Amino acid sequence: MAQFIHVLRAYSPRLKLGPRVTMNEVVSFISGRTGLNKGIILMVLCEIKDALVFFHLTGRSVKLEGLGCYTPKIDLKGNINVTNRIPSEFKADLNKPRAFEGEIINSDMIGKTVGELIARWNKEHPDNPVR
């Protein structure tokens, strides 16, 4: 008997990710939109990273308007990590109708219920149903 996790892995919509964008690509993108010197942009981005580390090491979160709130946390082993809460306007920009230009795997399953996912699995896998 199949488990529900198999259904999710098989049918849940997910984004097909392209190659990871590099720092140089980000710098070139910003430079092309603003006309600013690439070296200055790279320096500012590196300084933002250094500022985040500095303030996190003092136990402070950092809010960057439009980018989110970065908060340090610690685990049971004493390792420090950072969480990022994305602002609602950032999410709204990502979710504008027809704005996404990439590929969505299982896009036909968007809006389906859990019951509909299980029904599809059971139809396509009669020898290994989910109960």
C-alpha positions as CSV (number, residue, x, y, z in Angstrom):
1,M,0.0,0.0,0.0
2,A,1.4,3.4,-1.0
3,Q,1.8,6.2,1.4
4,F,0.4,9.7,1.0
5,I,4.0,11.1,0.6
6,H,4.3,9.1,-2.6
7,V,1.2,10.9,-3.9
8,L,2.6,14.3,-3.0
9,R,6.0,13.5,-4.7
10,A,4.3,12.3,-7.8
11,Y,1.6,14.9,-8.3
12,S,2.2,18.1,-6.4
13,P,2.8,21.1,-8.5
14,R,6.4,22.3,-8.3
15,L,8.7,24.7,-10.1
16,K,11.3,23.4,-12.5
17,L,14.3,25.4,-11.3
18,G,16.8,26.7,-13.8
19,P,20.5,27.2,-13.1
20,R,21.2,29.2,-9.9
21,V,21.8,32.9,-10.5
22,T,25.4,34.0,-9.6
23,M,26.4,37.1,-7.8
24,N,27.9,38.4,-11.1
25,E,24.6,37.9,-12.9
26,V,22.8,39.9,-10.1
27,V,25.4,42.6,-10.3
28,S,25.0,42.8,-14.1
29,F,21.2,42.9,-13.8
30,I,21.3,45.8,-11.3
31,S,24.0,47.7,-13.3
32,G,22.0,47.3,-16.5
33,R,18.8,48.7,-14.8
34,T,20.5,51.5,-12.8
35,G,23.6,52.5,-14.8
36,L,25.6,52.1,-11.6
37,N,29.2,50.8,-11.7
38,K,29.4,47.0,-11.3
39,G,32.2,47.3,-8.7
40,I,30.2,49.6,-6.5
41,I,27.2,47.3,-6.7
42,L,29.3,44.3,-5.8
43,M,30.8,46.3,-2.9
44,V,27.4,47.3,-1.6
45,L,26.0,43.7,-1.8
46,C,29.1,42.5,0.2
47,E,28.6,45.2,2.8
48,I,25.0,44.2,3.2
49,K,26.1,40.6,3.9
50,D,28.7,41.9,6.4
51,A,26.1,44.1,8.1
52,L,23.7,41.2,8.5
53,V,26.4,39.1,10.0
54,F,27.5,41.9,12.3
55,F,24.0,42.6,13.7
56,H,23.1,38.9,13.9
57,L,26.2,38.3,16.0
58,T,24.9,40.9,18.5
59,G,21.5,39.0,18.7
60,R,19.6,41.5,16.5
61,S,17.3,40.9,13.6
62,V,17.6,43.1,10.5
63,K,14.6,44.4,8.5
64,L,15.4,45.4,4.9
65,E,12.3,47.0,3.5
66,G,11.0,45.1,0.5
67,L,13.4,42.2,1.1
68,G,12.3,40.8,4.5
69,C,13.3,40.5,8.1
70,Y,16.4,38.4,8.8
71,T,16.5,36.9,12.3
72,P,19.3,34.9,13.9
73,K,18.4,31.7,15.7
74,I,20.3,29.0,17.5
75,D,19.8,25.2,17.6
76,L,20.5,22.6,20.3
77,K,24.1,22.2,19.2
78,G,24.8,25.9,19.5
79,N,24.9,26.5,15.7
80,I,23.6,29.9,14.6
81,N,21.4,30.1,11.6
82,V,19.2,32.8,10.0
83,T,15.5,32.8,9.1
84,N,14.0,35.2,6.6
85,R,10.4,36.4,6.6
86,I,9.4,37.7,3.2
87,P,7.1,40.7,3.2
88,S,3.6,40.4,1.8
89,E,4.3,42.8,-1.1
90,F,7.2,40.5,-2.2
91,K,4.9,37.5,-2.2
92,A,2.2,39.6,-4.0
93,D,4.7,40.4,-6.7
94,L,5.6,36.7,-7.1
95,N,1.9,35.7,-7.3
96,K,0.6,38.2,-9.8
97,P,-1.6,36.4,-12.4
98,R,0.4,35.1,-15.4
99,A,3.7,36.7,-14.1
100,F,5.6,33.4,-13.7
101,E,7.5,32.6,-16.9
102,G,9.2,29.4,-15.9
103,E,8.0,25.8,-16.1
104,I,5.6,24.3,-13.6
105,I,5.7,20.6,-13.2
106,N,2.2,19.1,-12.7
107,S,0.6,22.4,-13.4
108,D,-2.6,20.5,-14.1
109,M,-2.8,19.7,-10.4
110,I,-3.0,23.3,-9.3
111,G,-6.2,23.8,-7.4
112,K,-6.8,20.1,-6.9
113,T,-7.8,18.7,-3.4
114,V,-5.9,16.1,-1.5
115,G,-8.8,13.7,-2.4
116,E,-8.3,14.4,-6.1
117,L,-4.6,13.7,-5.9
118,I,-5.2,10.4,-4.1
119,A,-8.0,9.4,-6.6
120,R,-5.5,10.0,-9.5
121,W,-2.9,7.9,-7.8
122,N,-5.3,5.1,-7.1
123,K,-6.5,5.2,-10.7
124,E,-3.0,5.1,-12.1
125,H,-1.6,2.6,-9.5
126,P,-4.4,0.1,-8.9
127,D,-1.9,-2.4,-7.6
128,N,-0.5,0.0,-5.0
129,P,-3.4,2.2,-3.7
130,V,-3.5,4.8,-1.0
131,R,-6.2,4.3,1.6
